[in-house]
Amino acid sequence: MRKPMSKYRHMNHEKAEEIRALFFSRQLKRKEIAQKFQVSEATVSRVISGLIWNVRKAHRSRAG
């Protein structure tokens, strides 16, 4: 797996999973999640869509 871009260095898998859980459980909106984690709404969108910190891709690369 390649390293995340330096602008995402504050993000990790645990935070990404928590962002997805908060979003998909409908507890918080993207803007609220962004404020909670001190990231942009664009970063939250990228985490949710799997463009960055995609857990499934990370598991595949370790298993492969």
mmCIF file as gemmi writes it, N, C-alpha and C atoms, coordinates in Angstrom:
data_model
loop_
_atom_site.group_PDB
_atom_site.id
_atom_site.type_symbol
_atom_site.label_atom_id
_atom_site.label_alt_id
_atom_site.label_comp_id
_atom_site.label_asym_id
_atom_site.label_entity_id
_atom_site.label_seq_id
_atom_site.pdbx_PDB_ins_code
_atom_site.Cartn_x
_atom_site.Cartn_y
_atom_site.Cartn_z
_atom_site.occupancy
_atom_site.B_iso_or_equiv
_atom_site.pdbx_formal_charge
_atom_site.auth_seq_id
_atom_site.auth_asym_id
_atom_site.pdbx_PDB_model_num
ATOM 1 N N . MET Axp A 1 ? 0.854 -1.171 0 1 0 ? 1 A 1
ATOM 2 C CA . MET Axp A 1 ? 0 0 0 1 0 ? 1 A 1
ATOM 3 C C . MET Axp A 1 ? 0.898 1.231 0 1 0 ? 1 A 1
ATOM 4 N N . ARG Axp A 2 ? 0.531 2.221 -0.785 1 0 ? 2 A 1
ATOM 5 C CA . ARG Axp A 2 ? 1.354 3.417 -0.813 1 0 ? 2 A 1
ATOM 6 C C . ARG Axp A 2 ? 1.001 4.349 0.338 1 0 ? 2 A 1
ATOM 7 N N . LYS Axp A 3 ? 1.931 5.216 0.652 1 0 ? 3 A 1
ATOM 8 C CA . LYS Axp A 3 ? 1.735 6.165 1.741 1 0 ? 3 A 1
ATOM 9 C C . LYS Axp A 3 ? 0.651 7.175 1.36 1 0 ? 3 A 1
ATOM 10 N N . PRO Axp A 4 ? -0.113 7.644 2.335 1 0 ? 4 A 1
ATOM 11 C CA . PRO Axp A 4 ? -1.096 8.69 2.035 1 0 ? 4 A 1
ATOM 12 C C . PRO Axp A 4 ? -0.391 10.003 1.71 1 0 ? 4 A 1
ATOM 13 N N . MET Axp A 5 ? -1.071 10.852 0.968 1 0 ? 5 A 1
ATOM 14 C CA . MET Axp A 5 ? -0.513 12.157 0.638 1 0 ? 5 A 1
ATOM 15 C C . MET Axp A 5 ? -0.241 12.922 1.929 1 0 ? 5 A 1
ATOM 16 N N . SER Axp A 6 ? 0.767 13.772 1.899 1 0 ? 6 A 1
ATOM 17 C CA . SER Axp A 6 ? 1.164 14.476 3.116 1 0 ? 6 A 1
ATOM 18 C C . SER Axp A 6 ? 0.041 15.331 3.692 1 0 ? 6 A 1
ATOM 19 N N . LYS Axp A 7 ? -0.868 15.807 2.854 1 0 ? 7 A 1
ATOM 20 C CA . LYS Axp A 7 ? -1.946 16.623 3.403 1 0 ? 7 A 1
ATOM 21 C C . LYS Axp A 7 ? -2.948 15.792 4.199 1 0 ? 7 A 1
ATOM 22 N N . TYR Axp A 8 ? -2.852 14.463 4.114 1 0 ? 8 A 1
ATOM 23 C CA . TYR Axp A 8 ? -3.715 13.581 4.893 1 0 ? 8 A 1
ATOM 24 C C . TYR Axp A 8 ? -2.955 12.912 6.034 1 0 ? 8 A 1
ATOM 25 N N . ARG Axp A 9 ? -1.798 13.423 6.387 1 0 ? 9 A 1
ATOM 26 C CA . ARG Axp A 9 ? -0.956 12.763 7.39 1 0 ? 9 A 1
ATOM 27 C C . ARG Axp A 9 ? -1.591 12.72 8.771 1 0 ? 9 A 1
ATOM 28 N N . HIS Axp A 10 ? -2.545 13.605 9.037 1 0 ? 10 A 1
ATOM 29 C CA . HIS Axp A 10 ? -3.233 13.612 10.324 1 0 ? 10 A 1
ATOM 30 C C . HIS Axp A 10 ? -4.307 12.521 10.402 1 0 ? 10 A 1
ATOM 31 N N . MET Axp A 11 ? -4.627 11.915 9.271 1 0 ? 11 A 1
ATOM 32 C CA . MET Axp A 11 ? -5.67 10.891 9.192 1 0 ? 11 A 1
ATOM 33 C C . MET Axp A 11 ? -5.033 9.514 9.39 1 0 ? 11 A 1
ATOM 34 N N . ASN Axp A 12 ? -5.795 8.599 9.977 1 0 ? 12 A 1
ATOM 35 C CA . ASN Axp A 12 ? -5.351 7.218 10.084 1 0 ? 12 A 1
ATOM 36 C C . ASN Axp A 12 ? -6.569 6.313 9.888 1 0 ? 12 A 1
ATOM 37 N N . HIS Axp A 13 ? -6.348 5.016 9.861 1 0 ? 13 A 1
ATOM 38 C CA . HIS Axp A 13 ? -7.449 4.084 9.591 1 0 ? 13 A 1
ATOM 39 C C . HIS Axp A 13 ? -8.546 4.158 10.645 1 0 ? 13 A 1
ATOM 40 N N . GLU Axp A 14 ? -8.158 4.338 11.888 1 0 ? 14 A 1
ATOM 41 C CA . GLU Axp A 14 ? -9.159 4.407 12.954 1 0 ? 14 A 1
ATOM 42 C C . GLU Axp A 14 ? -10.064 5.623 12.785 1 0 ? 14 A 1
ATOM 43 N N . LYS Axp A 15 ? -9.466 6.768 12.472 1 0 ? 15 A 1
ATOM 44 C CA . LYS Axp A 15 ? -10.258 7.979 12.246 1 0 ? 15 A 1
ATOM 45 C C . LYS Axp A 15 ? -11.154 7.821 11.02 1 0 ? 15 A 1
ATOM 46 N N . ALA Axp A 16 ? -10.614 7.225 9.976 1 0 ? 16 A 1
ATOM 47 C CA . ALA Axp A 16 ? -11.402 7.025 8.761 1 0 ? 16 A 1
ATOM 48 C C . ALA Axp A 16 ? -12.604 6.126 9.032 1 0 ? 16 A 1
ATOM 49 N N . GLU Axp A 17 ? -12.392 5.074 9.792 1 0 ? 17 A 1
ATOM 50 C CA . GLU Axp A 17 ? -13.503 4.182 10.135 1 0 ? 17 A 1
ATOM 51 C C . GLU Axp A 17 ? -14.542 4.894 10.984 1 0 ? 17 A 1
ATOM 52 N N . GLU Axp A 18 ? -14.081 5.748 11.91 1 0 ? 18 A 1
ATOM 53 C CA . GLU Axp A 18 ? -15.016 6.5 12.746 1 0 ? 18 A 1
ATOM 54 C C . GLU Axp A 18 ? -15.814 7.508 11.916 1 0 ? 18 A 1
ATOM 55 N N . ILE Axp A 19 ? -15.151 8.147 10.955 1 0 ? 19 A 1
ATOM 56 C CA . ILE Axp A 19 ? -15.847 9.084 10.057 1 0 ? 19 A 1
ATOM 57 C C . ILE Axp A 19 ? -16.934 8.358 9.293 1 0 ? 19 A 1
ATOM 58 N N . ARG Axp A 20 ? -16.608 7.199 8.731 1 0 ? 20 A 1
ATOM 59 C CA . ARG Axp A 20 ? -17.614 6.424 7.979 1 0 ? 20 A 1
ATOM 60 C C . ARG Axp A 20 ? -18.77 5.996 8.891 1 0 ? 20 A 1
ATOM 61 N N . ALA Axp A 21 ? -18.44 5.545 10.09 1 0 ? 21 A 1
ATOM 62 C CA . ALA Axp A 21 ? -19.484 5.094 11.011 1 0 ? 21 A 1
ATOM 63 C C . ALA Axp A 21 ? -20.424 6.239 11.38 1 0 ? 21 A 1
ATOM 64 N N . LEU Axp A 22 ? -19.866 7.411 11.668 1 0 ? 22 A 1
ATOM 65 C CA . LEU Axp A 22 ? -20.701 8.563 12.018 1 0 ? 22 A 1
ATOM 66 C C . LEU Axp A 22 ? -21.586 8.979 10.851 1 0 ? 22 A 1
ATOM 67 N N . PHE Axp A 23 ? -21.016 8.941 9.656 1 0 ? 23 A 1
ATOM 68 C CA . PHE Axp A 23 ? -21.789 9.359 8.485 1 0 ? 23 A 1
ATOM 69 C C . PHE Axp A 23 ? -22.898 8.362 8.159 1 0 ? 23 A 1
ATOM 70 N N . PHE Axp A 24 ? -22.551 7.082 8.091 1 0 ? 24 A 1
ATOM 71 C CA . PHE Axp A 24 ? -23.532 6.085 7.678 1 0 ? 24 A 1
ATOM 72 C C . PHE Axp A 24 ? -24.579 5.789 8.748 1 0 ? 24 A 1
ATOM 73 N N . SER Axp A 25 ? -24.271 6.111 10 1 0 ? 25 A 1
ATOM 74 C CA . SER Axp A 25 ? -25.279 5.96 11.052 1 0 ? 25 A 1
ATOM 75 C C . SER Axp A 25 ? -26.181 7.196 11.124 1 0 ? 25 A 1
ATOM 76 N N . ARG Axp A 26 ? -25.835 8.188 10.317 1 0 ? 26 A 1
ATOM 77 C CA . ARG Axp A 26 ? -26.579 9.455 10.232 1 0 ? 26 A 1
ATOM 78 C C . ARG Axp A 26 ? -26.576 10.222 11.545 1 0 ? 26 A 1
ATOM 79 N N . GLN Axp A 27 ? -25.532 10.026 12.341 1 0 ? 27 A 1
ATOM 80 C CA . GLN Axp A 27 ? -25.401 10.764 13.595 1 0 ? 27 A 1
ATOM 81 C C . GLN Axp A 27 ? -24.988 12.208 13.34 1 0 ? 27 A 1
ATOM 82 N N . LEU Axp A 28 ? -24.106 12.399 12.363 1 0 ? 28 A 1
ATOM 83 C CA . LEU Axp A 28 ? -23.613 13.73 12.042 1 0 ? 28 A 1
ATOM 84 C C . LEU Axp A 28 ? -23.61 13.934 10.534 1 0 ? 28 A 1
ATOM 85 N N . LYS Axp A 29 ? -23.685 15.193 10.123 1 0 ? 29 A 1
ATOM 86 C CA . LYS Axp A 29 ? -23.571 15.548 8.712 1 0 ? 29 A 1
ATOM 87 C C . LYS Axp A 29 ? -22.103 15.753 8.373 1 0 ? 29 A 1
ATOM 88 N N . ARG Axp A 30 ? -21.793 15.79 7.075 1 0 ? 30 A 1
ATOM 89 C CA . ARG Axp A 30 ? -20.401 15.948 6.644 1 0 ? 30 A 1
ATOM 90 C C . ARG Axp A 30 ? -19.731 17.159 7.27 1 0 ? 30 A 1
ATOM 91 N N . LYS Axp A 31 ? -20.437 18.269 7.302 1 0 ? 31 A 1
ATOM 92 C CA . LYS Axp A 31 ? -19.873 19.501 7.861 1 0 ? 31 A 1
ATOM 93 C C . LYS Axp A 31 ? -19.538 19.328 9.342 1 0 ? 31 A 1
ATOM 94 N N . GLU Axp A 32 ? -20.411 18.669 10.084 1 0 ? 32 A 1
ATOM 95 C CA . GLU Axp A 32 ? -20.18 18.442 11.509 1 0 ? 32 A 1
ATOM 96 C C . GLU Axp A 32 ? -19.01 17.487 11.739 1 0 ? 32 A 1
ATOM 97 N N . ILE Axp A 33 ? -18.921 16.474 10.895 1 0 ? 33 A 1
ATOM 98 C CA . ILE Axp A 33 ? -17.804 15.522 10.983 1 0 ? 33 A 1
ATOM 99 C C . ILE Axp A 33 ? -16.491 16.247 10.705 1 0 ? 33 A 1
ATOM 100 N N . ALA Axp A 34 ? -16.487 17.093 9.674 1 0 ? 34 A 1
ATOM 101 C CA . ALA Axp A 34 ? -15.287 17.86 9.323 1 0 ? 34 A 1
ATOM 102 C C . ALA Axp A 34 ? -14.84 18.729 10.488 1 0 ? 34 A 1
ATOM 103 N N . GLN Axp A 35 ? -15.787 19.367 11.149 1 0 ? 35 A 1
ATOM 104 C CA . GLN Axp A 35 ? -15.448 20.21 12.29 1 0 ? 35 A 1
ATOM 105 C C . GLN Axp A 35 ? -14.904 19.374 13.449 1 0 ? 35 A 1
ATOM 106 N N . LYS Axp A 36 ? -15.515 18.225 13.685 1 0 ? 36 A 1
ATOM 107 C CA . LYS Axp A 36 ? -15.085 17.363 14.79 1 0 ? 36 A 1
ATOM 108 C C . LYS Axp A 36 ? -13.648 16.884 14.606 1 0 ? 36 A 1
ATOM 109 N N . PHE Axp A 37 ? -13.287 16.516 13.37 1 0 ? 37 A 1
ATOM 110 C CA . PHE Axp A 37 ? -11.958 15.976 13.091 1 0 ? 37 A 1
ATOM 111 C C . PHE Axp A 37 ? -10.978 17.03 12.59 1 0 ? 37 A 1
ATOM 112 N N . GLN Axp A 38 ? -11.447 18.287 12.498 1 0 ? 38 A 1
ATOM 113 C CA . GLN Axp A 38 ? -10.63 19.4 12.033 1 0 ? 38 A 1
ATOM 114 C C . GLN Axp A 38 ? -10.012 19.132 10.66 1 0 ? 38 A 1
ATOM 115 N N . VAL Axp A 39 ? -10.874 18.678 9.745 1 0 ? 39 A 1
ATOM 116 C CA . VAL Axp A 39 ? -10.485 18.455 8.355 1 0 ? 39 A 1
ATOM 117 C C . VAL Axp A 39 ? -11.52 19.163 7.479 1 0 ? 39 A 1
ATOM 118 N N . SER Axp A 40 ? -11.247 19.215 6.2 1 0 ? 40 A 1
ATOM 119 C CA . SER Axp A 40 ? -12.198 19.846 5.291 1 0 ? 40 A 1
ATOM 120 C C . SER Axp A 40 ? -13.349 18.894 4.979 1 0 ? 40 A 1
ATOM 121 N N . GLU Axp A 41 ? -14.439 19.47 4.496 1 0 ? 41 A 1
ATOM 122 C CA . GLU Axp A 41 ? -15.56 18.636 4.06 1 0 ? 41 A 1
ATOM 123 C C . GLU Axp A 41 ? -15.15 17.757 2.888 1 0 ? 41 A 1
ATOM 124 N N . ALA Axp A 42 ? -14.238 18.256 2.052 1 0 ? 42 A 1
ATOM 125 C CA . ALA Axp A 42 ? -13.744 17.467 0.921 1 0 ? 42 A 1
ATOM 126 C C . ALA Axp A 42 ? -13.021 16.214 1.408 1 0 ? 42 A 1
ATOM 127 N N . THR Axp A 43 ? -12.238 16.349 2.468 1 0 ? 43 A 1
ATOM 128 C CA . THR Axp A 43 ? -11.542 15.191 3.039 1 0 ? 43 A 1
ATOM 129 C C . THR Axp A 43 ? -12.542 14.179 3.563 1 0 ? 43 A 1
ATOM 130 N N . VAL Axp A 44 ? -13.569 14.66 4.246 1 0 ? 44 A 1
ATOM 131 C CA . VAL Axp A 44 ? -14.613 13.762 4.749 1 0 ? 44 A 1
ATOM 132 C C . VAL Axp A 44 ? -15.263 13.029 3.58 1 0 ? 44 A 1
ATOM 133 N N . SER Axp A 45 ? -15.571 13.735 2.514 1 0 ? 45 A 1
ATOM 134 C CA . SER Axp A 45 ? -16.185 13.116 1.337 1 0 ? 45 A 1
ATOM 135 C C . SER Axp A 45 ? -15.276 12.057 0.728 1 0 ? 45 A 1
ATOM 136 N N . ARG Axp A 46 ? -13.985 12.352 0.676 1 0 ? 46 A 1
ATOM 137 C CA . ARG Axp A 46 ? -13.03 11.389 0.102 1 0 ? 46 A 1
ATOM 138 C C . ARG Axp A 46 ? -12.906 10.135 0.967 1 0 ? 46 A 1
ATOM 139 N N . VAL Axp A 47 ? -12.949 10.313 2.279 1 0 ? 47 A 1
ATOM 140 C CA . VAL Axp A 47 ? -12.903 9.16 3.19 1 0 ? 47 A 1
ATOM 141 C C . VAL Axp A 47 ? -14.161 8.309 3.011 1 0 ? 47 A 1
ATOM 142 N N . ILE Axp A 48 ? -15.313 8.965 2.979 1 0 ? 48 A 1
ATOM 143 C CA . ILE Axp A 48 ? -16.586 8.251 2.849 1 0 ? 48 A 1
ATOM 144 C C . ILE Axp A 48 ? -16.659 7.481 1.536 1 0 ? 48 A 1
ATOM 145 N N . SER Axp A 49 ? -16.204 8.109 0.464 1 0 ? 49 A 1
ATOM 146 C CA . SER Axp A 49 ? -16.281 7.466 -0.851 1 0 ? 49 A 1
ATOM 147 C C . SER Axp A 49 ? -15.196 6.409 -1.049 1 0 ? 49 A 1
ATOM 148 N N . GLY Axp A 50 ? -14.179 6.421 -0.197 1 0 ? 50 A 1
ATOM 149 C CA . GLY Axp A 50 ? -13.111 5.434 -0.309 1 0 ? 50 A 1
ATOM 150 C C . GLY Axp A 50 ? -11.954 5.872 -1.173 1 0 ? 50 A 1
ATOM 151 N N . LEU Axp A 51 ? -11.94 7.137 -1.596 1 0 ? 51 A 1
ATOM 152 C CA . LEU Axp A 51 ? -10.819 7.617 -2.401 1 0 ? 51 A 1
ATOM 153 C C . LEU Axp A 51 ? -9.531 7.663 -1.592 1 0 ? 51 A 1
ATOM 154 N N . ILE Axp A 52 ? -9.655 7.958 -0.295 1 0 ? 52 A 1
ATOM 155 C CA . ILE Axp A 52 ? -8.496 7.896 0.599 1 0 ? 52 A 1
ATOM 156 C C . ILE Axp A 52 ? -8.867 7.029 1.792 1 0 ? 52 A 1
ATOM 157 N N . TRP Axp A 53 ? -7.915 6.365 2.343 1 0 ? 53 A 1
ATOM 158 C CA . TRP Axp A 53 ? -8.087 5.484 3.498 1 0 ? 53 A 1
ATOM 159 C C . TRP Axp A 53 ? -9.197 4.461 3.273 1 0 ? 53 A 1
ATOM 160 N N . ASN Axp A 54 ? -9.13 3.828 2.12 1 0 ? 54 A 1
ATOM 161 C CA . ASN Axp A 54 ? -10.096 2.788 1.797 1 0 ? 54 A 1
ATOM 162 C C . ASN Axp A 54 ? -9.685 1.512 2.518 1 0 ? 54 A 1
ATOM 163 N N . VAL Axp A 55 ? -10.463 1.092 3.473 1 0 ? 55 A 1
ATOM 164 C CA . VAL Axp A 55 ? -10.137 -0.056 4.317 1 0 ? 55 A 1
ATOM 165 C C . VAL Axp A 55 ? -10.094 -1.338 3.492 1 0 ? 55 A 1
ATOM 166 N N . ARG Axp A 56 ? -11.024 -1.504 2.576 1 0 ? 56 A 1
ATOM 167 C CA . ARG Axp A 56 ? -11.069 -2.734 1.773 1 0 ? 56 A 1
ATOM 168 C C . ARG Axp A 56 ? -9.807 -2.892 0.939 1 0 ? 56 A 1
ATOM 169 N N . LYS Axp A 57 ? -9.318 -1.816 0.334 1 0 ? 57 A 1
ATOM 170 C CA . LYS Axp A 57 ? -8.088 -1.892 -0.459 1 0 ? 57 A 1
ATOM 171 C C . LYS Axp A 57 ? -6.895 -2.214 0.422 1 0 ? 57 A 1
ATOM 172 N N . ALA Axp A 58 ? -6.855 -1.649 1.611 1 0 ? 58 A 1
ATOM 173 C CA . ALA Axp A 58 ? -5.738 -1.907 2.522 1 0 ? 58 A 1
ATOM 174 C C . ALA Axp A 58 ? -5.689 -3.376 2.922 1 0 ? 58 A 1
ATOM 175 N N . HIS Axp A 59 ? -6.872 -3.973 3.183 1 0 ? 59 A 1
ATOM 176 C CA . HIS Axp A 59 ? -6.902 -5.392 3.557 1 0 ? 59 A 1
ATOM 177 C C . HIS Axp A 59 ? -6.486 -6.262 2.398 1 0 ? 59 A 1
ATOM 178 N N . ARG Axp A 60 ? -6.887 -5.925 1.189 1 0 ? 60 A 1
ATOM 179 C CA . ARG Axp A 60 ? -6.504 -6.718 0.014 1 0 ? 60 A 1
ATOM 180 C C . ARG Axp A 60 ? -5.013 -6.691 -0.212 1 0 ? 60 A 1
ATOM 181 N N . SER Axp A 61 ? -4.393 -5.517 -0.061 1 0 ? 61 A 1
ATOM 182 C CA . SER Axp A 61 ? -2.966 -5.409 -0.334 1 0 ? 61 A 1
ATOM 183 C C . SER Axp A 61 ? -2.149 -6.199 0.694 1 0 ? 61 A 1
ATOM 184 N N . ARG Axp A 62 ? -2.636 -6.293 1.918 1 0 ? 62 A 1
ATOM 185 C CA . ARG Axp A 62 ? -1.923 -7.076 2.935 1 0 ? 62 A 1
ATOM 186 C C . ARG Axp A 62 ? -2.065 -8.561 2.68 1 0 ? 62 A 1
ATOM 187 N N . ALA Axp A 63 ? -3.258 -8.96 2.231 1 0 ? 63 A 1
ATOM 188 C CA . ALA Axp A 63 ? -3.519 -10.386 2.023 1 0 ? 63 A 1
ATOM 189 C C . ALA Axp A 63 ? -2.849 -10.901 0.756 1 0 ? 63 A 1
ATOM 190 N N . GLY Axp A 64 ? -2.678 -10.016 -0.215 1 0 ? 64 A 1
ATOM 191 C CA . GLY Axp A 64 ? -2.2 -10.416 -1.531 1 0 ? 64 A 1
ATOM 192 C C . GLY Axp A 64 ? -0.768 -10.621 -1.598 1 0 ? 64 A 1
